[in-house]
Amino acid sequence: MCCRNIEKMTGGVALAAVTLSLLMVISAMSLALAQEPVGFEIRPGDFRVENAPPLGEPYLLEQKLVIGNGDNIKRTFTLRALVPENLENPKSLENLPLQYGAIPEPSWVIPMAPGGGQVIEVDENLPGKNPFGEVDIYLNIPRQENLTNQKWEAWILVKRQAEIGEILEPELICKMWIDTSAELPPPPSSPFKLSVAAIVALGIGISAVALALAVWIRYRGKARGRARGRVIS
């Protein structure tokens, strides 16, 4: 009976030791993954846009987003604007600055890679290479009175695409705070109005040229008639 109890105790201790060892290994792996660098950087990490007009058409911001590739191979990054509450962690809204709410529509923020689109390739971090890529940022806020005097936060998500054999696709977020203008800007010039004005101007120019040509032809005709009259006489 005593031997059986000792065997049970020994088995329990061995099981506990194995379980503890597994937990320590898992914790070490999790810590290593958490401390592993993402392999790239973005600058700035956050910025503010003041007096942003609800213009009703896209316009370019002075601020650029710079992506730095820390790897020794060329990397591809995708860009996407997000509303903060659309992320998996809803508690992230608690980090919004005072008086700033989530932007109503992510499409009002447009990160644009060179050549257009939301995909950018950045050279490897090696001598003779440029491991930095620059992204333009556009705003396209509808021209509406209720969108003046607003304070929003928007996020630009930068994700590094996985290469063959890779699993993880690390991400970084650039936070931008947007203060819209107090008043609506003047309405943008309509392309239709411009085309009509151009057509009118062209028509006036053609009419003037035609009139001048008609006067010149008439003058030339009279001059020839006088010359013929002198020859006959």
DOMARBA-422049 format. One record per residue (C-alpha): residue in three letters; z, x, y. Coordinates in steps of 0.05 Angstrom, whole numbers, plus 32768, in hexadecimal, padded with zeros to 4 digits. Last residue first. Layout:
<site resn="Ala" Z="Z" X="X" Y="Y"/>
...
//
This chain:
<site resn="Ser" Z="76AB" X="7F7E" Y="8801"/>
<site resn="Ile" Z="76AC" X="7F7E" Y="87B6"/>
<site resn="Val" Z="76DA" X="7FBB" Y="87B2"/>
<site resn="Arg" Z="770B" X="7F9E" Y="87E5"/>
<site resn="Gly" Z="7710" X="7F5C" Y="87C0"/>
<site resn="Arg" Z="771D" X="7F81" Y="877F"/>
<site resn="Ala" Z="7758" X="7FA6" Y="879E"/>
<site resn="Arg" Z="7775" X="7F66" Y="87BA"/>
<site resn="Gly" Z="7771" X="7F45" Y="8776"/>
<site resn="Arg" Z="7792" X="7F81" Y="8754"/>
<site resn="Ala" Z="77CC" X="7F7E" Y="8785"/>
<site resn="Lys" Z="77D4" X="7F34" Y="877A"/>
<site resn="Gly" Z="77D8" X="7F3D" Y="872E"/>
<site resn="Arg" Z="7809" X="7F77" Y="8734"/>
<site resn="Tyr" Z="7837" X="7F4C" Y="875F"/>
<site resn="Arg" Z="7834" X="7F13" Y="872E"/>
<site resn="Ile" Z="7843" X="7F43" Y="86F4"/>
<site resn="Trp" Z="787E" X="7F61" Y="871B"/>
<site resn="Val" Z="789A" X="7F1C" Y="872D"/>
<site resn="Ala" Z="7894" X="7F06" Y="86E4"/>
<site resn="Leu" Z="78B6" X="7F46" Y="86CC"/>
<site resn="Ala" Z="78EF" X="7F3D" Y="86FD"/>
<site resn="Leu" Z="78F8" X="7EF5" Y="86E7"/>
<site resn="Ala" Z="78F7" X="7F09" Y="869E"/>
<site resn="Val" Z="792A" X="7F41" Y="86AA"/>
<site resn="Ala" Z="7958" X="7F11" Y="86D0"/>
<site resn="Ser" Z="7951" X="7EDD" Y="869A"/>
<site resn="Ile" Z="7961" X="7F10" Y="8664"/>
<site resn="Gly" Z="799F" X="7F27" Y="8689"/>
<site resn="Ile" Z="79B7" X="7EE0" Y="8694"/>
<site resn="Gly" Z="79AD" X="7ED1" Y="864A"/>
<site resn="Leu" Z="79D2" X="7F10" Y="8636"/>
<site resn="Ala" Z="7A0C" X="7EFD" Y="8663"/>
<site resn="Val" Z="7A0E" X="7EB7" Y="8646"/>
<site resn="Ile" Z="7A0B" X="7ED2" Y="85FF"/>
<site resn="Ala" Z="7A43" X="7F04" Y="860D"/>
<site resn="Ala" Z="7A6E" X="7ECE" Y="862C"/>
<site resn="Val" Z="7A62" X="7EA2" Y="85EF"/>
<site resn="Ser" Z="7A73" X="7EDC" Y="85C1"/>
<site resn="Leu" Z="7AB3" X="7EEA" Y="85E7"/>
<site resn="Lys" Z="7AC7" X="7EA1" Y="85E5"/>
<site resn="Phe" Z="7ABB" X="7EA0" Y="859A"/>
<site resn="Pro" Z="7AE3" X="7EE0" Y="8590"/>
<site resn="Ser" Z="7B1E" X="7EBD" Y="85B3"/>
<site resn="Ser" Z="7B47" X="7EEA" Y="85E0"/>
<site resn="Pro" Z="7B8F" X="7EED" Y="85CA"/>
<site resn="Pro" Z="7BC0" X="7EBB" Y="85E8"/>
<site resn="Pro" Z="7BEE" X="7ED8" Y="861C"/>
<site resn="Pro" Z="7C2F" X="7EF0" Y="85FC"/>
<site resn="Leu" Z="7C65" X="7EBD" Y="85E7"/>
<site resn="Glu" Z="7CA8" X="7EC9" Y="8607"/>
<site resn="Ala" Z="7CEA" X="7EEA" Y="85F6"/>
<site resn="Ser" Z="7CC9" X="7F1D" Y="85C8"/>
<site resn="Thr" Z="7CDC" X="7F23" Y="857F"/>
<site resn="Asp" Z="7D12" X="7F53" Y="8567"/>
<site resn="Ile" Z="7D01" X="7F70" Y="8523"/>
<site resn="Trp" Z="7D2F" X="7F99" Y="84F7"/>
<site resn="Met" Z="7D0D" X="7FC4" Y="84C3"/>
<site resn="Lys" Z="7D29" X="7FDB" Y="8481"/>
<site resn="Cys" Z="7D03" X="800F" Y="8458"/>
<site resn="Ile" Z="7D0F" X="8006" Y="840E"/>
<site resn="Leu" Z="7D08" X="8039" Y="83D6"/>
<site resn="Glu" Z="7CF0" X="802D" Y="838F"/>
<site resn="Pro" Z="7CED" X="8054" Y="834E"/>
<site resn="Glu" Z="7CBB" X="8040" Y="8319"/>
<site resn="Leu" Z="7CDC" X="8053" Y="82D7"/>
<site resn="Ile" Z="7CB7" X="8055" Y="8295"/>
<site resn="Glu" Z="7C8D" X="8094" Y="8296"/>
<site resn="Gly" Z="7C5E" X="80A9" Y="825E"/>
<site resn="Ile" Z="7C1F" X="809E" Y="8287"/>
<site resn="Glu" Z="7C32" X="809F" Y="82D1"/>
<site resn="Ala" Z="7C61" X="806C" Y="82F0"/>
<site resn="Gln" Z="7C51" X="8050" Y="8335"/>
<site resn="Arg" Z="7C80" X="8063" Y="836E"/>
<site resn="Lys" Z="7C99" X="8025" Y="8392"/>
<site resn="Val" Z="7CA1" X="801E" Y="83DE"/>
<site resn="Leu" Z="7CC0" X="7FDC" Y="83F3"/>
<site resn="Ile" Z="7CBC" X="7FCA" Y="843C"/>
<site resn="Trp" Z="7CF7" X="7F9E" Y="8450"/>
<site resn="Ala" Z="7CFC" X="7F6B" Y="8488"/>
<site resn="Glu" Z="7D36" X="7F5A" Y="84B5"/>
<site resn="Trp" Z="7D2F" X="7F27" Y="84EB"/>
<site resn="Lys" Z="7D47" X="7F19" Y="8532"/>
<site resn="Gln" Z="7D24" X="7EE1" Y="8558"/>
<site resn="Asn" Z="7D1B" X="7ED8" Y="85A3"/>
<site resn="Thr" Z="7CD5" X="7EBA" Y="859A"/>
<site resn="Leu" Z="7CC0" X="7E9B" Y="8557"/>
<site resn="Asn" Z="7CCC" X="7E53" Y="856F"/>
<site resn="Glu" Z="7C94" X="7E5A" Y="85A2"/>
<site resn="Gln" Z="7C60" X="7E69" Y="856D"/>
<site resn="Arg" Z="7C2A" X="7E9E" Y="856B"/>
<site resn="Pro" Z="7C31" X="7EB1" Y="8521"/>
<site resn="Ile" Z="7C4E" X="7EF7" Y="8514"/>
<site resn="Asn" Z="7C1D" X="7F2A" Y="84F9"/>
<site resn="Leu" Z="7C41" X="7F6D" Y="84FC"/>
<site resn="Tyr" Z="7C1E" X="7FAD" Y="84E5"/>
<site resn="Ile" Z="7C3B" X="7FEC" Y="84C6"/>
<site resn="Asp" Z="7C10" X="8029" Y="84BA"/>
<site resn="Val" Z="7C21" X="8057" Y="847F"/>
<site resn="Glu" Z="7C22" X="80A2" Y="8480"/>
<site resn="Gly" Z="7C21" X="80CC" Y="8441"/>
<site resn="Phe" Z="7C46" X="810E" Y="8437"/>
<site resn="Pro" Z="7C3E" X="8142" Y="8400"/>
<site resn="Asn" Z="7C07" X="8167" Y="8426"/>
<site resn="Lys" Z="7BEE" X="819D" Y="83F7"/>
<site resn="Gly" Z="7BE3" X="81E8" Y="8402"/>
<site resn="Pro" Z="7C23" X="81FB" Y="83DE"/>
<site resn="Leu" Z="7C3A" X="81C3" Y="83AF"/>
<site resn="Asn" Z="7C5C" X="8180" Y="83B9"/>
<site resn="Glu" Z="7C25" X="8156" Y="839A"/>
<site resn="Asp" Z="7BF7" X="812B" Y="83C4"/>
<site resn="Val" Z="7C07" X="80E4" Y="83D7"/>
<site resn="Glu" Z="7BDE" X="80A9" Y="83C1"/>
<site resn="Ile" Z="7BE6" X="8067" Y="83E6"/>
<site resn="Val" Z="7BE2" X="801E" Y="83D0"/>
<site resn="Gln" Z="7BED" X="7FE3" Y="83FE"/>
<site resn="Gly" Z="7BA6" X="7FD9" Y="8416"/>
<site resn="Gly" Z="7B7D" X="7FFA" Y="844D"/>
<site resn="Gly" Z="7B5C" X="803F" Y="8452"/>
<site resn="Pro" Z="7B9E" X="8060" Y="8462"/>
<site resn="Ala" Z="7BD7" X="8033" Y="8448"/>
<site resn="Met" Z="7BEA" X="7FF4" Y="846E"/>
<site resn="Pro" Z="7C30" X="7FD6" Y="846F"/>
<site resn="Ile" Z="7C29" X="7F8E" Y="8488"/>
<site resn="Val" Z="7C66" X="7F68" Y="84A1"/>
<site resn="Trp" Z="7C59" X="7F1E" Y="84B2"/>
<site resn="Ser" Z="7C47" X="7F15" Y="8468"/>
<site resn="Pro" Z="7C92" X="7F19" Y="8458"/>
<site resn="Glu" Z="7C9E" X="7ED3" Y="8476"/>
<site resn="Pro" Z="7CDF" X="7EB8" Y="8493"/>
<site resn="Ile" Z="7CFC" X="7EFE" Y="84A4"/>
<site resn="Ala" Z="7D44" X="7F01" Y="848B"/>
<site resn="Gly" Z="7D78" X="7EF7" Y="84C1"/>
<site resn="Tyr" Z="7D93" X="7F28" Y="84F5"/>
<site resn="Gln" Z="7DCF" X="7F12" Y="851F"/>
<site resn="Leu" Z="7DFC" X="7F4A" Y="8504"/>
<site resn="Pro" Z="7DD6" X="7F7B" Y="84D8"/>
<site resn="Leu" Z="7DC4" X="7F64" Y="8492"/>
<site resn="Asn" Z="7DEF" X="7F85" Y="845D"/>
<site resn="Glu" Z="7E09" X="7F42" Y="8443"/>
<site resn="Leu" Z="7DC2" X="7F30" Y="8433"/>
<site resn="Ser" Z="7DC3" X="7F65" Y="83FE"/>
<site resn="Lys" Z="7DF2" X="7F38" Y="83D7"/>
<site resn="Pro" Z="7DB5" X="7F13" Y="83BD"/>
<site resn="Asn" Z="7DA4" X="7F4F" Y="8390"/>
<site resn="Glu" Z="7D62" X="7F40" Y="836E"/>
<site resn="Leu" Z="7D3A" X="7F45" Y="83AE"/>
<site resn="Asn" Z="7D1B" X="7F08" Y="83CE"/>
<site resn="Glu" Z="7D56" X="7F00" Y="83FE"/>
<site resn="Pro" Z="7D3F" X="7F3E" Y="8424"/>
<site resn="Val" Z="7CF9" X="7F22" Y="8433"/>
<site resn="Leu" Z="7CCA" X="7F56" Y="8419"/>
<site resn="Ala" Z="7C8E" X="7F7F" Y="8430"/>
<site resn="Arg" Z="7C69" X="7FA6" Y="83FA"/>
<site resn="Leu" Z="7C4F" X="7FEC" Y="83F2"/>
<site resn="Thr" Z="7C37" X="800E" Y="83B2"/>
<site resn="Phe" Z="7C3C" X="8059" Y="83A7"/>
<site resn="Thr" Z="7C0F" X="8088" Y="837F"/>
<site resn="Arg" Z="7C25" X="80D0" Y="8370"/>
<site resn="Lys" Z="7C02" X="8112" Y="836E"/>
<site resn="Ile" Z="7C27" X="8144" Y="8343"/>
<site resn="Asn" Z="7C5C" X="8179" Y="8354"/>
<site resn="Asp" Z="7C8D" X="8143" Y="8368"/>
<site resn="Gly" Z="7CB3" X="8139" Y="83AA"/>
<site resn="Asn" Z="7C81" X="810A" Y="83CA"/>
<site resn="Gly" Z="7C94" X="80F7" Y="8411"/>
<site resn="Ile" Z="7C81" X="80B2" Y="842B"/>
<site resn="Val" Z="7C7D" X="80A8" Y="8476"/>
<site resn="Leu" Z="7C81" X="8063" Y="8496"/>
<site resn="Lys" Z="7C64" X="8061" Y="84DC"/>
<site resn="Gln" Z="7C83" X="8044" Y="851B"/>
<site resn="Glu" Z="7C52" X="8037" Y="8554"/>
<site resn="Leu" Z="7C45" X="7FF1" Y="8539"/>
<site resn="Leu" Z="7BFF" X="7FD6" Y="852E"/>
<site resn="Tyr" Z="7BEB" X="7F8F" Y="853F"/>
<site resn="Pro" Z="7BD8" X="7F55" Y="8512"/>
<site resn="Glu" Z="7BC7" X="7F11" Y="8532"/>
<site resn="Gly" Z="7BF1" X="7ED6" Y="854A"/>
<site resn="Leu" Z="7C13" X="7EFE" Y="8580"/>
<site resn="Pro" Z="7C5C" X="7EEE" Y="8571"/>
<site resn="Pro" Z="7C70" X="7F2A" Y="859C"/>
<site resn="Ala" Z="7C9F" X="7F60" Y="8583"/>
<site resn="Asn" Z="7CD0" X="7F70" Y="85BB"/>
<site resn="Glu" Z="7CF5" X="7FA5" Y="8592"/>
<site resn="Val" Z="7CE3" X="7FC0" Y="854E"/>
<site resn="Arg" Z="7D1D" X="7FE3" Y="852B"/>
<site resn="Phe" Z="7D1E" X="8018" Y="84F6"/>
<site resn="Asp" Z="7D36" X="8026" Y="84AF"/>
<site resn="Gly" Z="7D30" X="805D" Y="847B"/>
<site resn="Pro" Z="7CFF" X="8080" Y="84A8"/>
<site resn="Arg" Z="7CE2" X="80A4" Y="8483"/>
<site resn="Ile" Z="7CD8" X="809A" Y="8439"/>
<site resn="Glu" Z="7CEB" X="80C9" Y="8400"/>
<site resn="Phe" Z="7CD1" X="80DB" Y="83BB"/>
<site resn="Gly" Z="7CE9" X="80F2" Y="8377"/>
<site resn="Val" Z="7D1A" X="80B9" Y="836A"/>
<site resn="Pro" Z="7D54" X="80EA" Y="8361"/>
<site resn="Glu" Z="7D7C" X="80E4" Y="8321"/>
<site resn="Gln" Z="7DC5" X="80D4" Y="8332"/>
<site resn="Ala" Z="7DC3" X="808E" Y="8316"/>
<site resn="Leu" Z="7D9F" X="80A5" Y="82D7"/>
<site resn="Ala" Z="7DD2" X="80DC" Y="82CB"/>
<site resn="Leu" Z="7E0C" X="80AC" Y="82D7"/>
<site resn="Ser" Z="7DED" X="807A" Y="82A6"/>
<site resn="Met" Z="7DE3" X="80B1" Y="8272"/>
<site resn="Ala" Z="7E2B" X="80C9" Y="827A"/>
<site resn="Ser" Z="7E46" X="8082" Y="8274"/>
<site resn="Ile" Z="7E1D" X="8076" Y="8235"/>
<site resn="Val" Z="7E36" X="80B7" Y="8216"/>
<site resn="Met" Z="7E7F" X="80A6" Y="8228"/>
<site resn="Leu" Z="7E77" X="8061" Y="820B"/>
<site resn="Leu" Z="7E5B" X="807D" Y="81CB"/>
<site resn="Ser" Z="7E94" X="80AE" Y="81C5"/>
<site resn="Leu" Z="7EC7" X="8077" Y="81D0"/>
<site resn="Thr" Z="7EA7" X="804D" Y="819A"/>
<site resn="Val" Z="7EA7" X="8087" Y="816A"/>
<site resn="Ala" Z="7EF0" X="8096" Y="8178"/>
<site resn="Ala" Z="7F03" X="804D" Y="8171"/>
<site resn="Leu" Z="7EDF" X="804A" Y="812E"/>
<site resn="Ala" Z="7F02" X="8089" Y="8117"/>
<site resn="Val" Z="7F46" X="806F" Y="812D"/>
<site resn="Gly" Z="7F3A" X="802D" Y="8109"/>
<site resn="Gly" Z="7F24" X="8050" Y="80C9"/>
<site resn="Thr" Z="7F62" X="807D" Y="80CB"/>
<site resn="Met" Z="7F8F" X="8041" Y="80D6"/>
<site resn="Lys" Z="7F6E" X="801C" Y="809C"/>
<site resn="Glu" Z="7F74" X="8059" Y="806F"/>
<site resn="Ile" Z="7FBD" X="8061" Y="8082"/>
<site resn="Asn" Z="7FCB" X="8018" Y="8073"/>
<site resn="Arg" Z="7FA9" X="801F" Y="802F"/>
<site resn="Cys" Z="7FD2" X="805D" Y="801F"/>
<site resn="Cys" Z="8012" X="8039" Y="802F"/>
<site resn="Met" Z="8000" X="8000" Y="8000"/>
//
